[in-house]
């Protein structure tokens, strides 16, 4: 399991963990449990559609921890994959601006596609160029809704 590859790399203790939605929620929860991190926050950042040049795109923060929660803390930022690096580097930069010490963790790192050639995740479980579909993403595009109908209760 990729989490088993990631956990032994991570040293020290963190004051809090920030999961980047949506991809970082499952690995972030698993890391929080494995590392006994109890303070867990989320960050949601969105970039414009693909028709805007990647390096000129300005992010929109849909949800972000108040800087008073991160100031002076050691923070682990988690996402599922570092493809271009835009989401995790944007979140990292904003948290660092609050005066926090930030480290990053992802399951997969794709250095050949990164827009940040002089940066990489602090911790990563695997390097790849492959298109990744995580087990929790199966059938995401095949079904219009992720909601399930409840089964009738037998009486």
Secondary structure, DSSP 4 states (H G I P E B T S, - for coil): -HHHHHHTT--S--SEEEEETTTHHHHHHHHHHHHT---EEEEEEE---TTS-GGGPPPEEEE---HHHHTT-EEEEEEEEESS-HHHHHHHHHHHTTT-EEEEEEEEE-GGG-S-TT---SEEEEE--S----GGGTTTTTSS----PPPPPP-
